[in-house]
């Protein structure tokens, strides 16, 4: 059976990854990777709209910080401790760890008017742009 996969040239050693792929039927892959945050950023009607895929998280474990035109998203997926008696784990592919992403936008964001919603593993942010500062003429007395 053929397998299609994408490779990140900046990730783990390609030789090591190819070797594990070759042995996959006989050896379980024991590496664990931290969760990734994949995003889609759009701009419309004076707002930035950001959708971030963060599956398996609770909304309490997701943090969004806005600092002028910098937006940061971080999330930590914690491994739940479980005790099994008589059972053994044959294979576990569940991800645990910490992930974060930061973005610098062209315009500053109005933090007080920003909204966030998390549903079905997708974080949706609406980030209104700040109105540009207007200059005022100062009267000299």
N, C-alpha and C positions, 0 to 999 in steps of 0.2 A: 504494500500500500504506500502510495506517495504521500509525502508530508510537505506542506508549504509553510514556510516560516520566514519571518523578517529577522535581519541581523543588525545590531547596532555596532558600528565599527569601533566605538569607544567603550564598549562594555567588556565583558570577560574575555580572556584569551581565546581566540578563534580555534586554535588547535584543541584546547581543553573542551570547548563546546562541541566541536566536531567529534572528538573521541567519545564524549558522553552520548551524543546522538547515535553513534555507531553501536554502542553497547546498551542502548535503551531497552531492548527486549529482555536482556539478562540482568541488568543492574538498575535498580531504582535510582532516580536522580535525587541526591540527597541535599542539593543546594537549596537555600531559601532566599528569595529575593524580597526586598522591601516593596510594599505596595507603591504603585505609581499613580500620579494624578494626571490624567489626560484632559486637555481643555479645548474649548472652542470659544473664541472671543470675537464679538461682532460690535459694530457701532451703528446706532440708528436713533433718530429723533433726539439728538443731544445726550444720549445715554450710551454707556458701554454695557453690553450684556455678555456675561461669562457663564458658560456651562462647564462644570468640571465633573468628570466621572471619578467617583470615590466609592466603589462598591464595598459592601460589608461593614461600613462604619455606622456608628451611632452619631446623631447630630451633636451630642455632647462632647464627642471626641474630635470635632472639627473646629478649627480656629481660623477666623478671617481677620486680618489687620489691614487698615487703610491708613496710609501716611502720605497725604497730598496726592501725588500721582503714582505712588507705589502701592500695589495690592499684593498681599501675601496670604497664601492658603497653606495650612498645615493640618495634618491628621495623624493620629497614632492609633493603630490597631493593636490591641493588647491580646496576648495569648491567655486564654482562660485556663486556669489550672484544673485538671481533672484527674481523678484517681481511679484507676481501673484495676480490679482484682480478677485475675484469671484471663483477662483479655489483653491482647497485645496489638499495637498499632502496626499494621503491615506497610502502609504508605500514607503519608500526609502531605497534601499539596496546598494547604491553606497558608495564606500569607499573614505575616505578623511583622510589625515594624512601624517606622516613622517615615512620612513622606512630606515634602513641602515644595511649593512653587511660588515664585515671585514674578511680578510683571511691572514694568514701568510704562505707563500710558502717556500719550501725547499731551493730555490735559489733566489738570488736577480734578479730583473727585470730591463731590459733596458728601462727606461721610454721614451727616445727619439724615440725609434723604435716601441713603443706600438701603437696599433690602436684600435679604438672603433667604432662600428656601431650599430645603433638602428633602428629596423624596425619591424613593426607588433607586438609591445609589447615585443620584445626580444632584449636585449642588448648583443652584441657579442664583447668580448675583445680578442685580440691577444697580448700576453705578452711574448716577447722574453727574454730568460734568458741572464744575463750578462755573458760575457766570464770570466772564472776564472782568477784571477790575477796571472800573472807569476812572479816568483822571478828572479831577475837579480843579477849577481855577481858584486859586487862593487870592482873595482880595487883600490888597495891601492898604493899611490905614496910616 
